[in-house]
Amino acid sequence: MIAFKADKNIDTNWILDILKGISARGISSPHSDGWGYAVRGEGRETYNSSGAIFDSDKKLPQSRVGIIHSRKASKGYTVNLEHVHPFYTTVRGRNYAFCHNGTIYDFASDEGTTDTQRYLELLVSNLEIYETKRALEITSVFVAENYRYTSINALLTDYENVWAIRQNAETNDTEHALFLYERDGVRIVSSEPVEKFGDLLGNSIEIKNGESIVL
């Protein structure tokens, strides 16, 4: 998954291309069980597809903030459009989009709700009470303390800002990481170093386990 924020609307298809590379050739590839995005340019635009991101010719609009996710379904979950990230919600009149990497065990319902959808449900209950960054941190701590998981890494946007959190069960987990990259006024958070998949100078900084940041 990948998120970005810029000072103005820019062509962000080079960011999309980075996630295509991560999905096709990165750790635990391929991620081919659907993909989607939530971005803000002149207006909000969302998109979800059950196809593989690296097989898609879909282009992003000019945007200044957004999140993009490419799914690899956890064992036991079906591959269908209803389970493709991002997921969307409105809390106190504020629109959000949310995505997550990893597996949270014994967390989904019997009605076909995925672990990520349950994660979002808990987050919404905290967004009703707390400011956004605090709500995300409280939700992550609750899940970590009460469920088995590989990763609770998540991206959340209100189409003006992006919040990112890294929480891995194993502190040396390289499969579920997050990195921060900055270039020409654009800040990017990605699940692998972006310079491995684009023509970029390498200066990605790994976000620490347990750390949350705001773009």
C-alpha positions in Angstrom: 0.0 0.0 0.0 1.1 3.6 -0.6 0.0 7.1 0.5 1.0 10.5 -0.7 0.5 14.2 0.1 1.7 17.1 -2.0 1.4 20.9 -1.7 -0.7 21.1 -4.9 -2.4 18.9 -7.4 0.2 16.8 -9.3 0.4 13.9 -11.7 0.6 11.0 -9.3 0.6 8.1 -11.8 4.3 7.6 -11.1 3.3 6.8 -7.5 0.7 4.3 -8.9 3.5 2.8 -11.0 5.6 2.3 -7.8 2.7 0.3 -6.2 2.3 -1.7 -9.4 6.0 -2.7 -9.1 5.7 -3.6 -5.4 2.6 -5.7 -6.1 4.2 -7.5 -9.0 7.8 -7.9 -7.8 7.9 -7.0 -4.1 7.9 -9.0 -0.9 5.2 -11.7 -0.9 4.2 -10.8 -4.5 2.0 -11.1 -6.3 -0.6 -8.9 -4.8 -3.3 -9.6 -7.4 -6.6 -9.9 -5.5 -8.0 -6.4 -6.2 -6.9 -2.8 -5.8 -8.3 0.6 -5.2 -7.6 4.2 -4.3 -9.1 7.2 -2.6 -7.7 10.6 -3.7 -8.4 14.3 -3.6 -7.7 16.7 -6.4 -10.3 19.1 -7.7 -12.7 16.8 -5.9 -12.8 13.4 -4.2 -12.4 10.3 -6.3 -12.5 6.7 -5.2 -12.1 3.5 -7.2 -12.2 -0.2 -6.4 -11.5 -3.2 -8.7 -11.3 -6.9 -8.2 -8.5 -7.2 -10.8 -4.8 -7.0 -10.3 -3.3 -3.5 -10.1 -0.4 -4.4 -12.5 -2.9 -5.5 -15.2 -4.9 -2.3 -15.0 -4.6 0.7 -17.3 -6.6 2.9 -15.0 -5.0 6.3 -14.4 -5.2 8.5 -11.4 -6.5 12.0 -11.7 -4.4 15.0 -10.8 -4.3 14.8 -7.0 -2.6 16.3 -3.9 -3.5 13.6 -1.3 -4.5 10.0 -1.4 -4.1 6.3 -0.5 -3.7 3.3 -2.9 -4.0 -0.3 -1.9 -3.2 -3.6 -3.7 -4.7 -6.6 -2.0 -3.3 -10.1 -1.3 -6.2 -11.9 0.4 -5.4 -13.5 3.7 -6.0 -17.2 3.9 -9.7 -18.0 4.4 -11.0 -14.8 2.8 -12.8 -14.8 -0.5 -11.5 -12.7 -3.4 -14.3 -10.3 -4.3 -15.0 -6.6 -4.8 -16.6 -6.2 -1.4 -13.3 -7.0 0.3 -11.1 -4.7 -1.8 -9.5 -1.8 0.1 -9.9 1.1 0.6 -13.0 1.0 2.7 -15.1 4.1 3.2 -17.0 5.7 6.1 -18.3 9.0 7.4 -17.9 10.1 11.0 -19.4 13.3 12.3 -19.8 14.6 8.8 -16.2 13.8 7.8 -15.4 11.4 5.0 -12.6 8.8 5.5 -11.0 6.1 3.5 -9.0 3.3 5.2 -6.7 0.4 4.2 -4.7 -2.2 6.2 -1.8 -4.6 5.6 -1.6 -7.9 7.5 -3.8 -10.4 9.1 -5.7 -10.1 12.4 -6.8 -13.6 13.5 -10.2 -14.6 14.9 -11.3 -11.0 14.2 -13.8 -11.2 11.4 -17.5 -12.1 11.7 -19.3 -15.2 10.3 -21.2 -12.9 7.9 -18.2 -12.5 5.6 -16.8 -9.3 7.2 -13.0 -9.2 6.8 -10.5 -8.4 9.6 -9.9 -5.0 7.9 -13.6 -4.2 7.9 -13.8 -5.0 11.6 -10.7 -2.9 12.2 -12.5 0.0 10.6 -15.6 -0.6 12.7 -13.6 -0.3 15.9 -11.8 2.8 14.5 -15.1 4.5 13.7 -16.2 4.0 17.3 -13.1 5.8 18.5 -13.3 8.5 15.8 -16.6 9.4 17.4 -14.7 10.3 20.6 -11.1 11.2 19.8 -9.1 13.2 17.3 -8.0 11.2 14.3 -4.4 10.3 15.2 -5.4 9.4 18.7 -8.3 7.3 17.5 -6.1 5.3 15.2 -3.5 4.7 18.0 -6.1 3.6 20.5 -7.7 1.2 18.0 -4.3 -0.3 17.1 -3.4 -0.8 20.8 -6.8 -2.5 21.5 -6.4 -4.9 18.6 -2.8 -5.7 19.6 -3.7 -6.4 23.2 -6.7 -8.6 22.4 -6.0 -10.5 19.2 -3.3 -12.5 17.4 -2.1 -10.7 14.4 0.8 -10.4 11.9 0.4 -6.7 11.2 -2.0 -3.8 12.1 -0.3 -1.4 9.6 -2.9 1.0 8.3 -3.4 4.2 6.2 -6.3 6.5 6.9 -7.2 9.7 4.9 -9.9 12.4 5.2 -8.9 13.6 1.8 -6.9 16.5 3.3 -4.4 14.5 5.4 -3.1 11.0 5.7 -2.4 9.1 9.0 -0.2 6.1 8.9 0.5 3.6 11.7 2.9 0.6 11.9 2.3 -2.1 14.4 3.8 -5.6 13.8 3.6 -8.6 16.1 7.3 -9.3 15.3 9.6 -6.4 15.7 11.9 -7.6 13.0 9.0 -8.2 10.5 10.3 -7.2 7.0 7.2 -8.4 5.2 4.9 -5.8 6.9 6.9 -2.5 7.0 6.3 1.1 6.3 8.7 3.7 4.9 8.6 7.5 4.6 10.0 9.2 1.5 10.1 12.9 0.5 10.7 14.4 -2.9 10.1 17.9 -4.3 7.3 18.7 -1.8 5.7 15.3 -2.0 5.6 13.0 1.0 5.0 9.3 0.5 4.4 6.4 2.9 4.8 3.0 1.3 5.1 -0.7 2.3 8.5 -1.0 0.7 11.2 1.6 -0.2 9.9 3.5 -3.3 13.4 3.8 -4.8 13.4 0.1 -5.4 10.5 0.4 -7.9 11.0 3.9 -9.4 13.7 6.1 -10.9 14.3 7.9 -7.5 17.2 8.8 -5.3 17.2 6.5 -2.3 16.3 8.3 1.0 13.4 6.3 2.4 13.3 6.2 6.2 11.8 3.2 7.9 8.9 4.0 10.2 9.5 2.3 13.6 7.3 -0.4 14.9 4.6 1.2 17.1 5.0 4.6 15.5 2.3 6.7 13.8 2.8 9.7 11.6 0.7 12.3 9.8 1.4 13.5 6.3 
